[in-house]
Amino acid sequence: MSTQEPAAGRPPVVAAGAGARQRRNLAVPLGLVLIVAGLLASAGILQHTLLPDGMILSGSRKALALGLVRIMLVVCGGVLLWKRPRITSVHLAAFSILGGFTFLFATVVLQVAYKPPQVLAGWRSFAPPAERNEFGFRGRPIKYGPDDFVIVLLGDSQVEGMALKMDQMPEARLESHLNELGKKVKVFSLGAGGYGQDQELLALEEYFKKYRADLVVIWQTPWNDVWNNVFNTHMFSPNPKPTFWLENGSLRGPTEGLGQPMATSRFVLSAIWQRVVGLPKRDQTWEKNLPEPYVALDHSDGPVKTEWQERWKSNRGRMRDENLASEKSHMAIMLSPRSKRMQYGLDLTRALQQRIQESAQTHGGKMAIFQVDEKTFDSDADEIYVLNGKYFRVSKRQFEENWQYVNQGFTAQVFPVTVKDWRVAPDDGHLNQAANDQIMSDLARWLQQQIPEKKP
């Protein structure tokens, strides 16, 4: 048997493609991976694993974009299974290296050219700068004399009075009515829309670093205050706010200071991830640690009111933002029976008011609380409301018991609105000018016993 030697000076001849055929074609496995990824990358699975719940809402632009991406993955995977082009580990390695360099380049450009908007814990007034006082709340500059009796009005959007002119907002009308009663007072506002007693407390503590208050008056908003205190965010904003909590019956917190920067990583990509994913996830984790919420009824044997369902259909008053399942809702305070979560919220609100009173007393002042009775309930008897197949028992008695529990032991009063048309607008429950003046007049007469007479 003879062996043919290659001609001198020539290398052995290798058949074309022999080296390539030694590498496995990965088209089929890659196609299967793409198809599986496209099928599994649903909004539900992504929100259960990586993304926060509610980030990809049905019908939103994010949901549409996700749907297009899933279709592209499935189509590309199907083409690979059908055509089976030659794709080897060399191709994948080259693609990975190219993708890595592209990602690195984009990250560097992002780091150099983009600055994420600052996210702060909590908020202050959104009124024009000319209408804000030294602390960023709507109101006049804080100026008083040594003989003035100083009142600080704590509250939320009712104190802010955005629908009222500056000379008609609560601080101005209360001061005017008290001066007419022979008092020498100055009234200043600390409050913004969406505030609970948590941010009110922090604003007051900031105020006391520079100024005094002989009387701190809390304007309670019964529909808002409890859930404003319980949750880590507001209903209409995903940004966090300073939040307190109860631990073995004692008040703890806050989670952050008022105005403290959040998601502050110097690495831009990390800062964006913190804003888009981290903060919403934190909000959901906070909610999961709360006690059990109200459990709705699955049926009703008696008459049912459909007002909530009608509001939901038209989204009147932003009804679809109301989350009765978690009690992050204006209606939660009147649900019966009182849930464990509501009991926690009432205890938390009491503790915050106690801390406000202690802060006022430490600085030589007193505290008083008032509410406005808007005649909301149609009946003194319990009523059943239906919403999306669930039934909710609404109780005037439970509502009143809840607030009596919160205010027990405090100097507190409820003032009924006597003005017939008292709303700013049909879907805006803030007091209009006439109603605000009536409430401030009643409040002045109630407070006058706590204020010394004007010196001659």
N, C-alpha and C positions, 0 to 999 in steps of 0.2 A: 504494500500500500504506500503510495507516494503522496507527499504533501507539497502543494504548489506554493512556492515562496513568492512573496511580493517582489516586484521589480526593485532593483537597487535604488535607494533614495526616495521611494514612494511609501506613504503610510498605508496601513491596511484600510480597505474600503468598508465603511459601515453603512448599512441600509438606512435611507432617509426616514426620519421619524421614529427610529428604534428607541432613542433615549426618551422621546416624548411618550411613547406607548408604555414605558415602564411606570409612568405616573398615572394614578387612578383619575378617571373623569368624575368630577364632583357635581356635575350639573343636576343629577337626580336628587341627591341629598340636599343640595342647596335650594332646589325648587320646593322640596317638601318643607324645609325650614321656613321659607318665605310664606308659603300657603298657611302653615300652622300659625305663624306670627300674625298674619292678616286676620285669621279667624279668631284668635284669642285676644287681640288688642282692642277689646271692647271698652267702652267708657266705664262699665261696671267693674271689670277686672282691674283696669288701670287705677280707678279711684279706690279700690279695695286694697291695692298694694302700694303703688308709688305716689299717686296723686291724692289730694284731699277730696272728700265727698263734696259733690255739688260743683266741682270745678268745670265739668263738661256737662252742661245742661242740654237736654233734648231740644233740638231745633235751633241751638245757638251756632255761631260761626265756628266755635271750637269743635262742636259735634260734627259739623259739615266737613271741616278740614280733616278730622280723624277718620271720617267715613271715606273720604277720597284716598287717604294714605292706605287704609285697609284694602280698598279695591286695587290700588296699584301693587301692593304686595302680593295679593292673590293672583292677579293677572301675570305679573313677572314670574311668579313660581310656576304657573301653568305653562307659560312659554318655555321655561327651562325643561319641564317634564316632556313637553311635546317635541321641541326642536333638538334638545340634548346637545347643545354646543359644547365644544371641548373646553372645560374649565378645570384647571388643575390647582394644586396647592401653590404653584408659582404665581398663577393669576390672583389667587386670593391674598397671598402675601404682598404682591405688588399693590393690589387695591387697598389693603390695610395700611401699608406704609404711606401711600398717597393720601388716604383719608386721615391718617394721623397728622401728617404735615399740614393738611388743609385745616384741620381742627386747631392745631397749634397756632397757625397763622391767624385764623379768625379770632382766637382767644386773645392774642397779642393786640390785634387791631381794636378789639372790644375794650381791652384794658386801657389802651391809650386814648381812644376817641370817645368813649361813652362813660357818662357818670350817672348811675341810677338815681332817680328822685329820692329824696330823703323821706324816710318813714319815721314818724314820731309816735310815741305812746300817748294816746289821748288827743285832745284838741281843745281849742278855745273858740271864741266867736269868729264867725265868718262875716261879720259886719264890716263896712268900710273902715279903713284905719282911722279916719277922723272921728268915728263914733265909738272908738274903744278907749277904755281907761288904761292905766299903767300896767295892768295884768292881762291885757288882751281880751277883756270882756266888754260887751256893749254897755256903755254908761259914761257918765261925766268923769273928768279927772278927779282924783281923790284929794280933796283939799278941805280942811276943817280947822276951826280955831280951838283954843284950849277950853272954851266954855261950851262948845257944841257937844250934844249927845249924839254919838256916832252909831248908826245902825248899818249892819251889813246884811243885805238880802241875798240869801243863797237859794239856788234853784236851777231850773233848766230853761227851756225855750220860753216858758211863761215869764220868767224874770227878764230874759233877754228882750222879749217884746219886739221882734223884728217887724211885725206888721204895724207897729205904732211909731209915731214921730218921737224924737228924742225927748221933747218936753211933755210927752204923754205916756212914756213908759213907766213901769211900776215904781222905780226908785223916785222919779220926779213927783208922781202923784201922791205917793205915801208921804214924802217929805212935806209937800204942800198942805195936805190934810192935817198932819201933826202940827205944823206951824200955825195953822188956823185954830187949832185947839189950845194954843198958848204954849207950845213946846218950842225949844230951840234945838233942832235936829239937823243932821246931815245923813243922807241915805245913799249907800253905794251898792253896786251890783257885782256879784261874783257868780256867774252861771252862763251856761251855753246849751244849745239844743242837744238833747240826748244825754244830759248829765244825770247821774245818780248821786247818792250821798257819798260815794267813793271819791269821785273827782271833785265834788263840792268840798269835801274834807281837805283834800290836798291843796285846793285853791285857797281855802281859809288859812291853812298853815303857812302858805307862802305870803299871804296878806299880813299875817301877824308878825312877820319878820321886820316889817317897816312901819306898820300902822296899828292903831288901836280900834277896838269896837266895844261899845258899852252894851250892845245887844245884837245877837246874831239871830236872824229870823229865817227859818227854813220854809220855803214854799214847796210843800209836797205835791207831786203829781201822781195820784194814786194808780193810774193806769200804767205808768212807766217805771216808777222808781225801783220796784223790787227786781224786775228782770234786768234793768240797767245795772244794778249792783251785782247780780248773780253771775252774769256772763262776761267773758273776756273781750268780747267785741260788741259793737252795736248792731242792731238789726240791718241797717242800711250801709254798713261799712265793714270790710274784712280786716281793717287795720286794728291792732290791739289797743287796749286802753289800760291804764293802771287799775288793777283789780285786787280787792281784799278777799280774804276767805276766813272761814271759821275752822279752828282746829281744837278739838276737845272743848268746844264752847268759848274759846278765846279768839279774839280778832287777830289775824295775821296779815302781813303784807305792808305795802302793796307790791305787786309783781314788778312794777317799774315806777319811776318818777313821772310826774306830769310833764310831758314834752321831751322825755328821754328818747334819744335816737335808737331805732331798732334796725336789725338786719344790717349791721355795720361792717361786714367783712370788707377788707381792702381788695380782695380778689373779686373783680366785677362779676364773673360767672357765678361764684359762690353767693354773692349778694343778691343776684337775680333769683337764684334758686331759693334762697331764704324768703324772699318776698312772695314768689309765686307758689311755693310748696310748703316751706317751713312754717310760716305764720298761720296759714289756714289749718295745717295739721295740728298746730299747737292749740288752736281754738277748739278743734274737735276733741283733742285729748282732755282739755279742760272740762268740756261738757260731759264726757264719759265719767269723770270723777265726781260728778254731782249726784245727789240722792235721786231716787226714782221719781219721774214726773207723773203728772196726772194721767190716769188711764181712762180713755173715752169709752162710752157705752156702745155696744154693737147694735142696739135696737131701742125703740121707745114704744111704750104701750099707750101713751097719751098724745096730746097735741104737740106739734113740732113747729118751731119758728124757722123760716128759711132765709132770713135776712143775711146771714153770713154767707150762705151759698150764692145768693144773688150778688153780693159784693165781690165774691170770688170770681164769678163769671166775667164781670166787667173790670175786675181789679180796682174797684173803687176804693180810694184811700189806701192804695198799695196793699190791698188785702192779701195778696199772694206772698207777701213777705212775712206774714204772721205764721209763726211755727208753734201751733198748739201742742204738737207732739212733744216738744222739748220745753214748753212753757216760755219760750222766747216770744212773747206775744202780749199786746195790750189787754187782751181778754182774760189772760191767765189768772189775774187777781180775783176774779169773781167766779171761778170754777168751784164746784162743790162735789164731793168733800175736799177739804184741803189736802193736798198731796205732801209727800215727804220733801219734795223739792221746794214747794211753796213754803213749808214750815222752815226749811233752811234759809230761804230768801228773806222771810220775815225776821228771823233771828239775826241774820247778817245786817239787815237794815236797822234794826234796833241797836246793834253793836256799833254801827257807824254813827248813828245819831248820838249815842252815848259818848263816843270819842269826840264828836263835834262839840258837845256840851262841855266836856272836860277841857278842850282846847280854849273855849270861850272863857271858862271860869279861871283857868290858869293865867289868862291875860286880863283878868279883872272884869269880865263881862258876864252876861246871862244868855240863855237861849230860849227861843219860843218857836213853835211850829204851827203852821196853819195849812188847811186844804180848802179847795173850792168844790162845793157840791153842785154839779152840773145837771142834776135831776135826770140821770142817765137811764135809770131803770123804769120800765113801763109798769111794773107790778111789784108788790112786796112779796109775792109768792115766787117759788122757784119755777124756772122755765127751761125747756129743752130746745137747744139749737142744733141743727144738722149742718155738717160740712164734710163733703167728700165721703159720704157713707158712714161717718162717725157722728155720735150724738153726745152733746156736752150739756151738763146741767149747770145753769147759771143761777146764782143765788145772791140777792141783795143782802140777805142776812149774813152769808159767808163773807161777802165783801166788807161789810161793816165790822164783823168780828176780826177779820184780818188786820184792819187798820187800828182798831181798838187795842189789839195785842201789841202792835208796833209802838204805839204812842203811850202805852200805859206808863204812868210815872213821870211823863214829860208835860210841860206846859203847852197844851195844844188846843186848837179850836178849828171848827169847820164853819165856813161861811157859804150860805146858799146864794146862787146867782138869782137876782130878782129882776134883771133886765130880760125882757121877752126874747128879743133876737140878740143873743150874746156872742155868737160865733163870728170869727173873721170872715169865714166863707162856709158854705154847706159841708164841704169836706175838710175844713180846717177848724179843729177844735180849740184853737187859742182864743183868748178873750179879746173882743174888739174894744175900741176906745171907751164906749159907754160902760161895758161890763167891767173892764179893768178899773175904771174910776170908781165904780160902785164897791168893788171888792177892796180897793185900797182905802176907801172911806171907812168901811166896816172894820178893816184891820187897824186903822189909826185909832178908832174909838176903843178897840180892845186893848191896844198897846199903851194907851195914854197913862194908865195907872202905873206902869213901870218906868215912866219917864218923868224926871223932875220938872217943875215949872220953869218957864223962861225967866232969867234974872232981869229985874228992871234996869 
